[in-house]
Amino acid sequence: MNDEHPQPAFHPAQQPQPSEQPLCQQQPYQQPYQQSGYGTQPPVPQAYPVPASKPDGIGIRLWRAAYPVLLIFGVQVLAGIVMASAMVGSPMFRTMAGGYELVWLVLLGTVASQVVAVPFLIAFRIMDGNRLRAKGAWKEYRLPGFGKLLLCFAMGIATALCAISLFELTGFGDDGTQELVFSASPFISVLVIGVIGPAVEELVFRVLLYSRLREWMAPVSAGLLSALVFTLAHGNVTQGVTAFFYGLLLAFVYERYKTFWAPFLLHAGINSTVVLTAVIGRGFLSSQATAPLVGITLLCAAVVAGLVVLAFKLAPAKEKELPVVS
């Protein structure tokens, strides 16, 4: 009878033989049980390093940032073709060509086409979340407080008033287009231009375009490029002059608070103020002399600057805490 203790199947002094399987398919090496004064210790798994995935090329990154914008352009062009065909084939549409009804039909057709694209935009965002989760780069953020969101809305109102008073002072962009577009119904104008339009545009230009640029760009570079695309998307000089600065401001609040609601409320504040001023407040501004207009412009600019500084000094968005798994 042998009184010696049986030898373990795998002696600690021996070294494990390398496996012939690919590195990503090898099983983690586990140390054998070791005897100690306190009992048997469980093995500590030691995972082999997993090779990093190959980063996406510049072409894939640019395409990923561009195709949501191209989708919006595509549905708008399609809506324009449908409306033009209806005008050619219907006498009723042709009789509207001389009044604001045609402008409203074009506007409503554009917004309707954008609303149709919303499910696709939300699906793109879900795809982004799944892709970044697979890479371990997805982050969830808490919704900012009511005060920060209200600050964004107030910033939009002040920014719009600054731009409107500056336009009145210089006479730039006074072609009567706004009065024609907004003359039908203030309620519908605010609903379409002040709510629906900003919601769709923020999904495209901030939630998708800016976020995808931020995956491989610094905030300043992504903000400048997204603001440039936002400017080109407006398609006219009058809106393009202000759209670039609006785009920078919208990218700033989105970067700061990491939520769709921050740029949406800022954008809604801008557009709603433009609509209501064109309908009920244009006469007040146009009746002012040069000196009061300069004072109004400087006051609005100072308010905008103060709100931007306040938004920067307030605490940025915080990541959500991961749930505790027991």
Sequence and secondary structure as in RCSB ss.txt:
>XXXX:A:sequence
MNDEHPQPAFHPAQQPQPSEQPLCQQQPYQQPYQQSGYGTQPPVPQAYPVPASKPDGIGIRLWRAAYPVLLIFGV
QVLAGIVMASAMVGSPMFRTMAGGYELVWLVLLGTVASQVVAVPFLIAFRIMDGNRLRAKGAWKEYRLPGFGKLL
LCFAMGIATALCAISLFELTGFGDDGTQELVFSASPFISVLVIGVIGPAVEELVFRVLLYSRLREWMAPVSAGLL
SALVFTLAHGNVTQGVTAFFYGLLLAFVYERYKTFWAPFLLHAGINSTVVLTAVIGRGFLSSQATAPLVGITLLC
AAVVAGLVVLAFKLAPAKEKELPVVS
>XXXX:A:secstr
   S    SS TTS     SS GGG   EE   B  TT  B   EE           HHHHHHHHHHHHHHHHHH
HHHHHHHHHHHHHH HHHHHGGGSHHHHHHHHHHHHHHHHHHHHHHHHHHHHHHHHHHHHT    B    HHHHH
HHHHHHHHHHHHHHHHHHHHTTT SSHHHHHHTS HHHHIIIIIIIHHHHHHIIIIIIIIHHHHTTS HHHHHHH
HHHHHHHHH SHHHHHHHHHHHHHHHHHHHHH STHHHHHHHHHHHHHHHHIIIIIHHHHHTS HHHHHHHHHHH
HHHHHHHHHHHHHS    B       
